[in-house]
Amino acid sequence: MIIECVKVKNFRSIHNETLYLNDITALIGPNGVGKSSFLKAIDLFYNPNANYSQKDFYNEDMGSSKKKKNIEITITFSVLDNDELERFKKYVKNGKLSVKKVLEWPKSKGSQKYYGNHLENPDFDDFRNSGGPILVRNIKN
């Protein structure tokens, strides 16, 4: 399993950016462009009890009470081995696994959550496997 890309939203100097990675990737550039922010975001992703503060939110903006602006870190993995493909099969699409970590403010026990992308609802399996809407109508009759 290798990291293919890292998408970061609302974290430090990063409003909404994606970093695409190769087998070997070097981050170079002037100070203040987000190199360390991407590395810290990867560190936060892998730490289930990550330490973060209000200052880690983009422009220190946690949003209003109606619409929170959470930190979101999504890592897409590729080159999964057979065990990983089997273990995460309901989340793998086109040989890739995307996992999102959401960090909320204020920080509390349940403020850090992981989400896998699973686009299929099992309630629709009969429809998907039926061959089309006409056959589904016949099944219900």
N, C-alpha and C positions, 0 to 999 in steps of 0.2 A: 504494500500500500504506500503510495506516495502522494504528497500534497500537490494538486494541480493548480488550485487557485485559492486565494483568501479574499473574501469580500468583507469589508468593514464599514459599519454605519454608526455615526454619532459618537465617535471615539477620538478624544484629544483633538488633533489637528485634522482629522479625517471626517468629512461629512458623509460621503458615500463613494467609496472607491474599491476597485478590485485589483489585486496584484496577481498576475499570472506567472507561474513558476515553471522552470524547465528542470532538467536533471541537476544542473548546477546553476544557481542564481546568485548574483552579487547585487546588493543594493548600494548604489552610489548616487551621490547628488549633494547639493549644497545643504547647509544646516536648515532645519525647520521645514523640510518638505514631507516628512512623515515616515522616514526609514525606521526609526526607533519605535514609532507608534505601531507600525505593522508588526514588528517583532514582539512588542509588548502585547498586542492583540492575540497573537498566536499563543503566547504564554498564558494569557487569561483564558483562552479557549481550553487549553489542556488542564487547567487547574480547576477542579470542581468547587473549590472554596476560595476562589480568587479574591485577592484584596484590591478593592478599587474605591474611589472617592468621588465626590461631586466634581472635582477638578478634571476627572477623566472623561466627562461628558463633553461633547463638542460644544464649544462656547459656554461651557458650564450650564447647558440648557437641558433641564429634566422635563420640560414641557409643562403645560397646565394640568390641573387636576382632571380635565376632560380628556386630554390626549397626551399620554406620556411619550417622551422621546427616549426610548431605551437604547442601550448599546447593543448592536447585533454584530456577531462575528460568525460568518459562514465559511466553512472549509470544505472544499470538494476534493475527494480522494479518487485516484485512479490506480490502475495496475493492482487490482485486488487479487489476492491468491484464492484458491478454491475454498479454504476455510472461511475467509472473510466474505466471499460471495454467498456462501451458505448461511452464515451467521446473520448477515444483513440483507438477505435476498428481497425482503419486501420493501426495502428502501433503495435498492440499487436500480439505476436506470441507465441503459446504454453503457454498462460496465463501470459506472461512476457512483459514488456515494457522497451525498451532500448532507452535512450536519450543521445546524445553526445553534449557537449559544446566545441567549438573550439575558442581559444584565439590567435589572431594574433599580430605580432609586425610590425610596431609601433602601439601603442595603439591609437585608434581613435573611432569615433562614431559607426562605423560598424565593429569593430574588434572582437566583441564577438557574436557568433552565436550558436543557438541550432539546432540540427538535430534529427529527429526521424527516425528510421529504417523502411522503407516501401519498401518492395521488389517487390511488384506487380505493373506492369504498367497497368492502366485500358484499354489501347488500345488493350491489348491481352485478354480481358474478353471473347470475342466471341470464341476465340480459346480454352481457359481454359474450357468454358462451353459447347463446341461442342461435346466432346466425343472422339476427336482425329483428326489427320491431314486429313483423308479421308473425313470426314464430312465438314471440313473447305473448302476443295477444291470444294466440291459440293455447298457450300453456295456462293462461288465467281462466279460460272457458271450460 
